[in-house]
Amino acid sequence: MDKKLLVLATFVKIAPNRQKILNCLHNNDVLIPTEIAKATGLHINSVSKQLRYLREKELVYLLNPDYKRGRLYRITDLGIDVLNFLNTKQK
């Protein structure tokens, strides 16, 4: 098993909202934080904070970083790998 994948899976698992956000982005192509908040039932501030953390770990990608509103997020291939790893282990 890849050590980086294990470290990132742990990072996501210790904060369940991160996994909710990754699942939401995996099931959709591109979303703004408000759409993620509505789909997951999370508060918008929590979503924004977790998106920042996920972005720092390269698990999500911000498509339009110059915008303050209407920021578009997409899950990365690495994010999909981590999510698949976690979903496999939870079954």
C-alpha positions in Angstrom: 0.0 0.0 0.0 1.2 3.5 -0.8 2.2 5.4 2.3 0.9 8.7 0.9 -2.5 7.2 0.2 -2.7 5.9 3.8 -1.7 9.2 5.3 -4.3 11.1 3.2 -6.9 8.5 4.0 -6.2 9.1 7.7 -6.5 12.8 7.1 -9.9 12.4 5.6 -11.2 9.8 8.0 -10.4 11.9 11.2 -12.9 14.5 10.0 -16.0 12.8 8.6 -17.2 16.0 6.9 -14.2 15.8 4.6 -15.3 12.4 3.4 -18.9 13.7 2.9 -17.5 16.5 0.7 -15.4 14.2 -1.3 -18.3 11.9 -1.9 -20.5 14.8 -2.9 -17.9 16.0 -5.4 -17.3 12.5 -6.7 -21.0 12.1 -7.4 -21.1 15.5 -9.3 -18.8 17.0 -11.8 -18.2 20.6 -10.5 -19.9 22.3 -7.5 -19.8 25.6 -5.6 -19.6 25.4 -1.8 -23.3 26.4 -1.4 -24.3 23.4 -3.5 -22.0 21.1 -1.5 -23.5 22.5 1.8 -27.1 21.8 0.6 -26.2 18.3 -0.7 -24.4 17.3 2.5 -26.4 19.1 5.1 -23.3 20.8 6.4 -23.0 24.5 7.3 -21.4 26.6 4.5 -18.6 27.8 6.8 -17.7 24.1 7.6 -17.7 23.3 3.9 -15.5 26.2 3.0 -13.0 25.4 5.8 -12.8 21.7 4.8 -12.5 22.6 1.1 -9.4 24.7 2.0 -7.9 21.7 3.8 -8.7 19.3 1.0 -7.2 21.7 -1.5 -4.0 21.9 0.5 -3.7 18.1 0.3 -4.5 18.2 -3.4 -7.7 16.1 -3.0 -9.8 18.8 -4.6 -9.1 21.3 -7.3 -10.3 24.9 -7.5 -11.1 25.7 -11.1 -11.4 29.5 -10.7 -9.1 30.7 -7.9 -9.4 34.4 -8.9 -13.1 34.5 -8.0 -14.3 35.3 -4.5 -17.9 34.0 -5.1 -19.0 31.1 -7.2 -15.8 29.1 -6.8 -16.0 25.9 -8.6 -14.5 22.7 -7.1 -13.8 19.3 -8.5 -12.4 16.2 -6.9 -8.9 15.3 -8.1 -7.7 11.8 -9.2 -5.9 11.6 -5.9 -9.1 12.5 -4.1 -10.9 9.7 -5.9 -8.1 7.2 -5.0 -8.4 8.2 -1.3 -12.2 8.0 -1.4 -12.1 4.6 -3.1 -9.7 3.3 -0.5 -11.9 4.5 2.3 -15.1 3.2 0.8 -13.5 -0.2 0.2 -12.3 -0.4 3.8 -15.7 0.6 5.2 -17.6 -2.2 3.5 
